[in-house]
Amino acid sequence: MDGHDTDALAEQIKNLPNGSGKPGAIICDTVKGKGVDFMEDDNNWHYRVPKPEEVEEAHKQLGLVEGEAA
């Protein structure tokens, strides 16, 4: 499923079999850094820490202000 669709993901989690004693799994397709043009599909962000100005730009691109939805 689309791992960026948080509503659909929450619904899938609610629908996982419960009480069977067996683990459940949901496989999600995602894009690293989705929604931030300088991070998207760039493996360097698996270990690199963004500078404050990069965090600010990422928040703008994601529609976030100080870490909260705008």
C-alpha positions in Angstrom: 0.0 0.0 0.0 1.0 3.7 -0.2 2.9 4.3 2.9 2.4 8.0 2.6 -1.3 7.7 2.9 -1.6 7.9 6.7 -5.4 7.6 6.8 -5.3 4.4 4.7 -2.4 3.1 6.8 -4.3 3.8 10.1 -7.3 1.9 8.7 -5.1 -1.1 7.7 -3.7 -1.2 11.2 -7.2 -1.2 12.7 -8.0 -4.2 10.4 -5.1 -6.4 11.3 -6.2 -9.7 12.8 -6.0 -9.5 16.5 -5.8 -12.4 19.0 -4.5 -15.0 16.6 -1.1 -15.2 18.3 0.6 -14.6 15.0 2.4 -11.5 13.9 0.8 -9.3 11.3 2.5 -7.2 8.6 1.7 -4.3 6.4 4.0 -3.6 3.5 4.2 0.0 2.4 5.7 1.6 -0.7 7.4 4.9 0.2 9.8 7.4 -1.2 12.6 8.6 1.0 12.2 12.3 1.8 8.9 12.6 -0.1 7.7 16.2 -0.4 11.1 17.8 0.1 12.8 18.5 -3.3 16.4 18.4 -2.0 15.8 15.2 0.1 13.6 13.1 -2.1 15.2 9.8 -3.2 18.6 11.0 -1.8 20.3 8.2 0.3 22.6 10.8 1.9 19.7 11.7 4.3 19.9 8.3 5.9 22.9 9.5 7.8 23.2 13.3 7.2 21.7 15.7 9.7 20.0 18.8 8.1 21.2 22.2 8.9 18.7 24.6 10.6 18.0 26.4 7.3 17.4 23.0 5.6 14.9 22.1 8.3 13.2 25.5 7.8 13.0 24.9 4.1 11.7 21.3 4.5 9.0 22.6 6.9 7.9 25.1 4.3 7.8 22.5 1.5 5.8 20.2 3.7 3.4 22.9 4.9 4.6 22.8 8.5 5.4 25.6 10.8 7.5 24.9 13.9 6.8 21.2 13.5 3.0 21.5 13.5 0.5 21.4 10.6 -0.1 24.8 9.1 
